[in-house]
Amino acid sequence: MKQIKHTFLISLVLFISISALGQKEKKYIRQGVEEYLNKNYGNSEVSYQKALTINPGSYEAKFNLGDAFYKQEKYDEAIKEFSDLASRSTNKEDLGKIYHNIGNSQLKQTKKLLSEQKLDEGIKQIDKSIESYKNALKNNPADSETKYNLGYAQQLKKLLQNQKNKNDKNKDKNKDKDKDDKDKKDQKDKQDKDKQDQKDKDDKDKNKDQNKDQNKDQNKDQKDNKDQDDKDGKSDDKGQNQKDKISKEDALRILEAIENNEKKTQDKIKKVKGVNTNKLEKDW
């Protein structure tokens, strides 16, 4: 009996504690709503965060926190909160609202990207927004606001796609123009190079012809000088030959003198040394 009474007391304490926490959670949510309505979205965010600290699974606190992020243009954070709710919710009406808010957040992101001149990223984001609105209508087909927003997003997508096509066309046109300009420039550069090469060749040929003529003149001068030298040389040789050439009589006389000198030398050696002089070394 005492054991049963003890268990009842513990259960009563837990009930009171949970009830107190529940009241505190609702208190923070009420504060968050008041701040939100007064457009104090930052304070509203803080209050909802406190409520979620007490009860992380609070649908009301999480949904309202997503709204507070949206109002502060924290669209990534808003999408994160709403997407987390969508993964845990099964109620079709709730899912319709959640996807509607996700679509709105993505639509706002699209406009922000366009203001930053990021057309391609904006188109990707508007596609996500259209998909979110479609998911909202799957869960709540009668929602007129979602239908309107979906139509608006689809019209915006057409405008963006047309602009992209126009930009791509202009880009291709400019690309073709740049290619034509480049081809013209390359052609002109080639012509200029060919002209310069031809000029260099002409100058080289001209210099070659000049050098050839100059060498020809030099060779002619050298030949003329050589011919003159040869002529002079021949004259000198002829004179030298005439000078070196002696008469037969003079030659006989010289030979006779040499023989006489040799005979005298041999006779001297015989008288002095009394030796055989069959072989003698010439001393002249």
Secondary structure, 3 states (H helix, E strand, C coil): CHHHHHHHHHHHHHHHHHHHHHHHHHHHHHHHHHHHHCCCHHHHHHHHHHHHHHCCCCHHHHHHHHHHHHHCCCHHHHHHHHHHHHHHCCCHHHHHHHHHHHHHHHHHHHHHHHHCCCHHHHHHHHHHHHHHHHHHHHHCCCCHHHHHHHHHHHHHHHHHHHHHHHHHHHHHHHHHHHHHHHHHHHHHHHHHHHHHHHHHHHHHHHHHHHHHHHHHHHHHHHHHHHHHHHHHHHHHHHHHHHHHCCCHHHHHHHHHHHHHHHHHHHHHHHHHHCCCCCCCCCCC
